[in-house]
C-alpha cells in the first residue's frame, strides 16, 4: 500500500502542481463503485453541483476504490494525495468513531444543519487533518437473511455479518455479529457460513442479495456519509470558492433523504420481483432493536471521541432528531 500511495502521490502531485493555486482542479476520491447508488447520488452529484455552481471553474477529477481501497482512503486525503474524499465514516473508525452516533437520528437535513451539529463534527475532523464539508444522511440499512427468524421472531441462533459499529444492534435481538469484507460476505452467505448480513438498502439488488438470501427487514438505522477536504487544500481556497463548496454541500444534504426514500422504494420493488420476502419484526423485537440502535450507536461513537460524542448527542437530542 505504501508503494502504491508513493507512486500515485508522485504522479498526481507532479501533474497538478499548479492546480491548487488555480483552484479549479479537484482530485476527489470516493469509497464505492457504481453498484452502490450513493456513489452516484452523493459523490458524483456533489462534483456535478460544484461544477455547475462555479460555471465550470471548479473541475472535479473523480477516482474510486480501484485507486485506494475504502479502509485506507482517509490517510492519503489527509496527506494531500487527494483533495476531497466522499466516504462512509464506518470505514475510518480507527481514526474517529463520532459519526456512528448519527445512525440513531432521523435524516432531516434542515434540522441537522440548524442544530449546530456540524460545528462538533468539523472540530473533531480538524484534529485528523481534514475539514468536514458535508454529512449527507439517508435511511440506511436492511438485514438480509438466508434462514428464517427464530421462534421468538428475532435473530437468536443466527450469525449476521455486520461492521463493528452495528454489532450492538445484532446482539440486542439475539444474533451473533460476524466481521467480514463484502467480498467474503457473499460467498459466506451462499455457503451458509453466515445466516445473514446487515448492509445498505440502496443497491441491494445490484450487489446480488436476492441470489444468496430470501428474506430481509428494515433495521431502522440511518446511514451517515461524509465528505471531507484535505485541510491545507481547504485553507488555501479563496473565500468565494469555499462558499461554493459550502453552499452546494447544503444543497446535496437537502436532496439526499428524499433521494434515498426513492431508491429504497425501488429496491423493495426489485426485491419483490426477485422473490425476496419482506419481513416486519413484531413490536417487542422492533422496540428492542430501536433502543439498541440509539444506545449502541452512541456507545460506539464515544469509543474514540467521548467528549465530542456527548456534545453531539446532546445537540441532536435537543433538536428532536433522535429516532427513538
C-alpha positions as CSV (number, residue, x, y, z in Angstrom):
1,X,0.0,0.0,0.0
2,X,2.8,2.4,0.8
3,X,4.4,1.8,-2.6
4,X,1.1,2.4,-4.4
5,X,0.5,5.6,-2.5
6,X,4.0,6.8,-3.1
7,X,3.8,6.2,-6.8
8,X,0.4,7.8,-7.1
9,X,1.5,10.8,-5.0
10,X,4.5,11.4,-7.2
11,X,2.4,11.2,-10.4
12,X,-0.7,13.1,-9.3
13,X,1.1,15.9,-7.4
14,X,3.6,16.4,-10.3
15,X,0.8,16.6,-12.8
16,X,-1.3,19.0,-10.8
17,X,1.4,21.2,-9.1
18,X,-0.4,24.3,-10.2
19,X,-4.0,23.3,-9.7
20,X,-4.3,24.2,-6.1
21,X,-3.1,27.7,-6.9
22,X,-5.6,27.9,-9.9
23,X,-8.3,26.4,-7.6
24,X,-10.2,24.8,-10.5
25,X,-9.0,21.2,-10.3
26,X,-10.1,18.9,-7.5
27,X,-9.0,15.4,-7.1
28,X,-11.9,13.6,-5.4
29,X,-11.8,10.0,-4.1
30,X,-14.9,8.0,-3.4
31,X,-15.4,4.9,-1.4
32,X,-17.8,3.0,-3.7
33,X,-18.1,1.7,-7.2
34,X,-21.4,2.3,-9.1
35,X,-23.1,-0.7,-7.5
36,X,-23.9,1.4,-4.5
37,X,-26.1,4.3,-5.6
38,X,-24.5,6.6,-3.1
39,X,-21.5,6.7,-5.3
40,X,-23.7,8.4,-7.9
41,X,-26.3,10.4,-5.9
42,X,-23.8,11.6,-3.3
43,X,-20.3,11.6,-4.6
44,X,-20.8,12.2,-8.3
45,X,-23.7,14.5,-7.6
46,X,-21.6,16.8,-5.3
47,X,-19.0,17.0,-8.1
48,X,-21.7,17.9,-10.5
49,X,-23.1,20.6,-8.2
50,X,-19.7,22.1,-7.7
51,X,-19.0,22.4,-11.5
52,X,-22.5,23.8,-12.2
53,X,-22.4,26.4,-9.4
54,X,-19.0,27.6,-10.4
55,X,-19.9,27.8,-14.1
56,X,-17.2,25.2,-14.8
57,X,-14.5,27.0,-12.8
58,X,-14.3,24.0,-10.4
59,X,-13.3,20.8,-12.2
60,X,-13.5,17.5,-10.4
61,X,-11.4,14.5,-11.3
62,X,-13.2,11.5,-9.6
63,X,-11.4,8.3,-8.6
64,X,-12.9,5.3,-6.9
65,X,-12.0,2.3,-4.7
66,X,-9.9,0.8,-7.5
67,X,-7.4,3.5,-6.8
68,X,-7.2,3.3,-3.0
69,X,-9.2,0.6,-1.0
70,X,-12.1,2.0,1.2
71,X,-10.4,1.3,4.5
72,X,-7.3,3.1,3.5
73,X,-8.7,6.3,2.0
74,X,-8.6,8.8,4.8
75,X,-4.8,8.8,5.1
76,X,-4.0,9.8,1.5
77,X,-6.6,12.5,1.8
78,X,-5.1,13.8,5.0
79,X,-1.7,13.7,3.3
80,X,-2.9,15.7,0.2
81,X,-2.7,12.9,-2.4
82,X,-6.5,13.6,-2.8
83,X,-8.1,16.9,-2.0
84,X,-11.6,15.7,-1.3
85,X,-12.9,12.3,0.0
86,X,-16.5,11.1,-0.2
87,X,-17.0,8.2,2.1
88,X,-18.8,6.3,4.9
89,X,-17.5,7.1,8.4
90,X,-17.6,3.4,9.3
91,X,-14.5,2.9,7.1
92,X,-12.3,5.1,9.3
93,X,-13.3,4.2,12.8
94,X,-9.6,3.6,13.6
95,X,-9.3,7.4,13.5
96,X,-12.8,8.7,14.5
97,X,-16.0,7.0,15.7
98,X,-18.1,10.1,16.3
99,X,-20.4,9.8,13.3
100,X,-21.6,6.4,14.3
101,X,-24.0,8.2,16.6
102,X,-25.8,9.6,13.7
103,X,-27.1,6.2,12.7
104,X,-29.7,6.8,15.5
105,X,-31.2,10.0,14.1
106,X,-33.8,10.9,11.6
107,X,-32.3,12.0,8.3
108,X,-33.7,15.6,8.5
109,X,-31.1,17.8,6.7
110,X,-32.6,21.1,7.7
111,X,-32.9,20.3,11.4
112,X,-29.5,18.8,11.4
113,X,-27.8,21.8,9.9
114,X,-29.7,24.2,12.1
115,X,-28.8,22.2,15.3
116,X,-25.1,23.2,15.2
117,X,-24.0,19.6,14.9
118,X,-21.6,20.4,12.1
119,X,-19.5,22.5,14.5
120,X,-18.7,19.5,16.6
121,X,-18.1,17.3,13.6
122,X,-15.8,19.8,12.0
123,X,-13.8,20.3,15.2
124,X,-13.3,16.5,15.5
125,X,-12.3,16.0,11.9
126,X,-9.9,19.0,12.1
127,X,-7.9,17.1,14.6
128,X,-7.4,14.4,11.8
129,X,-6.1,17.0,9.3
130,X,-9.2,17.2,7.2
131,X,-12.2,19.6,7.0
132,X,-15.7,18.1,7.2
133,X,-17.6,19.8,4.4
134,X,-20.9,17.8,4.3
135,X,-22.7,15.0,6.2
136,X,-25.5,13.7,3.9
137,X,-28.0,11.5,5.7
138,X,-30.3,8.8,4.3
139,X,-32.5,5.9,5.5
140,X,-29.9,3.2,5.6
141,X,-29.7,-0.5,6.5
142,X,-31.6,-3.7,5.9
143,X,-30.8,-7.1,7.4
144,X,-30.8,-9.9,4.7
145,X,-31.3,-13.5,5.8
146,X,-30.8,-16.9,4.2
147,X,-32.5,-18.6,7.3
148,X,-35.8,-17.8,8.9
149,X,-36.2,-15.8,12.1
150,X,-36.2,-17.8,15.3
151,X,-39.5,-18.9,17.0
152,X,-39.2,-15.6,19.1
153,X,-39.2,-13.6,15.9
154,X,-35.7,-12.4,16.4
155,X,-32.1,-13.3,15.3
156,X,-31.5,-15.9,18.1
157,X,-29.2,-18.7,16.8
158,X,-28.2,-16.7,13.7
159,X,-24.8,-15.4,12.7
160,X,-25.1,-12.0,11.0
161,X,-22.3,-10.2,9.1
162,X,-22.0,-6.5,10.3
163,X,-19.4,-3.8,10.7
164,X,-18.3,-3.3,14.4
165,X,-20.4,-0.2,14.9
166,X,-23.6,-2.2,14.2
167,X,-22.7,-5.2,16.4
168,X,-24.9,-4.0,19.3
169,X,-27.9,-3.9,17.0
170,X,-27.4,-7.6,16.1
171,X,-26.7,-8.7,19.6
172,X,-29.7,-6.9,21.1
173,X,-32.1,-9.1,19.1
174,X,-30.3,-12.4,19.7
175,X,-27.9,-12.6,16.8
176,X,-24.2,-13.2,16.8
177,X,-22.3,-10.5,14.8
178,X,-19.5,-11.5,12.5
179,X,-17.0,-9.3,10.8
180,X,-16.0,-9.9,7.2
181,X,-15.5,-8.0,4.0
182,X,-18.2,-7.6,1.4
183,X,-16.3,-9.9,-1.0
184,X,-16.2,-12.6,1.7
185,X,-19.8,-11.9,2.8
186,X,-21.5,-13.1,-0.4
187,X,-19.5,-16.3,-0.6
188,X,-20.3,-16.9,3.1
189,X,-24.0,-16.3,2.6
190,X,-24.1,-18.6,-0.4
191,X,-22.3,-21.4,1.5
192,X,-24.3,-20.9,4.7
193,X,-21.3,-19.9,6.7
194,X,-23.3,-16.9,8.0
195,X,-27.0,-16.7,8.1
196,X,-27.5,-13.0,7.2
197,X,-25.9,-9.6,6.7
198,X,-26.6,-6.0,7.7
199,X,-25.9,-3.9,4.6
200,X,-27.2,-0.7,2.9
201,X,-30.6,-0.9,1.4
202,X,-29.8,1.1,-1.7
203,X,-28.1,-1.0,-4.3
204,X,-29.1,-4.4,-2.7
205,X,-30.3,-5.8,-6.0
206,X,-27.1,-4.7,-7.8
207,X,-24.9,-6.4,-5.2
208,X,-26.8,-9.7,-5.6
209,X,-28.5,-10.2,-2.3
210,X,-31.5,-11.9,-4.0
211,X,-29.2,-14.6,-5.2
212,X,-27.9,-15.6,-1.7
213,X,-30.7,-14.7,0.7
214,X,-34.5,-15.0,0.6
215,X,-35.8,-12.6,3.3
216,X,-35.0,-9.1,4.6
217,X,-36.2,-6.5,7.0
218,X,-35.5,-2.8,7.7
219,X,-33.1,-2.3,10.6
220,X,-34.4,1.2,11.0
221,X,-31.0,2.9,11.2
222,X,-29.8,6.0,9.2
223,X,-26.7,5.9,7.0
224,X,-24.5,8.9,7.6
225,X,-22.0,9.7,4.8
226,X,-19.3,12.3,5.0
227,X,-17.4,14.5,2.5
228,X,-14.1,15.8,3.8
229,X,-11.3,18.0,2.3
230,X,-7.6,18.0,2.9
231,X,-7.0,20.8,5.5
232,X,-4.2,22.5,3.6
233,X,-6.2,22.5,0.4
234,X,-9.3,23.8,2.2
235,X,-7.5,26.6,4.0
236,X,-5.8,27.7,0.8
237,X,-9.1,28.2,-1.1
238,X,-10.3,31.8,-1.6
239,X,-13.3,32.7,0.5
240,X,-15.6,32.8,-2.5
241,X,-14.6,29.3,-3.6
242,X,-15.1,27.9,-0.1
243,X,-18.5,29.5,-0.2
244,X,-19.4,27.4,-3.3
245,X,-18.3,24.2,-1.6
246,X,-20.3,25.0,1.5
247,X,-23.5,26.1,-0.3
248,X,-23.5,23.1,-2.6
249,X,-22.9,20.8,0.4
250,X,-26.2,22.0,1.8
251,X,-28.0,21.6,-1.5
252,X,-26.7,18.0,-1.6
253,X,-27.7,17.3,2.0
254,X,-31.3,18.5,1.3
255,X,-31.5,16.3,-1.7
256,X,-30.3,13.1,-0.2
257,X,-33.1,12.0,2.2
258,X,-35.7,12.1,-0.5
259,X,-33.4,10.5,-3.0
260,X,-32.8,7.6,-0.6
261,X,-36.5,7.2,0.1
262,X,-37.0,6.8,-3.7
263,X,-34.0,4.5,-4.1
264,X,-35.2,2.3,-1.2
265,X,-38.7,2.1,-2.6
266,X,-37.3,1.0,-5.9
267,X,-35.2,-1.6,-4.1
268,X,-38.3,-3.0,-2.4
269,X,-39.8,-3.5,-5.8
270,X,-36.7,-5.2,-7.1
271,X,-36.5,-7.5,-4.1
272,X,-40.2,-8.4,-4.6
273,X,-39.7,-9.1,-8.3
274,X,-36.8,-11.4,-7.3
275,X,-38.9,-13.4,-4.9
276,X,-37.5,-11.9,-1.7
277,X,-39.9,-11.9,1.3
278,X,-40.1,-8.6,3.2
279,X,-40.4,-9.2,6.9
280,X,-41.8,-7.0,9.7
281,X,-40.5,-7.5,13.2
282,X,-43.0,-7.8,16.0
283,X,-43.5,-4.9,18.3
284,X,-41.3,-6.1,21.2
285,X,-38.4,-7.1,19.0
286,X,-38.7,-3.9,16.9
287,X,-38.6,-1.8,20.0
288,X,-35.6,-3.6,21.4
289,X,-33.8,-3.1,18.1
290,X,-34.7,0.6,18.0
291,X,-33.4,1.1,21.6
292,X,-30.2,-0.8,20.7
293,X,-29.6,1.5,17.7
294,X,-29.7,4.5,19.9
295,X,-27.6,3.1,22.8
296,X,-25.2,1.1,20.6
297,X,-24.6,3.9,18.1
298,X,-23.7,6.4,20.8
299,X,-21.6,4.0,22.8
300,X,-19.5,3.2,19.8
301,X,-19.3,6.9,18.9
302,X,-17.8,7.6,22.3
303,X,-15.2,4.9,22.0
304,X,-12.7,7.2,20.3
305,X,-14.4,10.6,20.7
306,X,-16.1,10.5,24.2
307,X,-16.4,14.3,24.7
308,X,-17.5,15.1,21.2
309,X,-20.0,12.2,21.2
310,X,-21.5,13.5,24.4
311,X,-21.8,17.0,23.0
312,X,-23.1,15.8,19.6
313,X,-25.8,13.6,21.2
314,X,-27.0,16.5,23.4
315,X,-27.3,18.7,20.3
316,X,-29.2,16.2,18.1
317,X,-31.4,15.2,21.1
318,X,-32.3,18.9,21.8
319,X,-33.1,19.3,18.1
320,X,-35.6,16.3,18.3
321,X,-33.6,14.2,15.9
322,X,-33.2,11.0,17.8
323,X,-35.2,8.3,16.2
324,X,-36.1,6.6,19.5
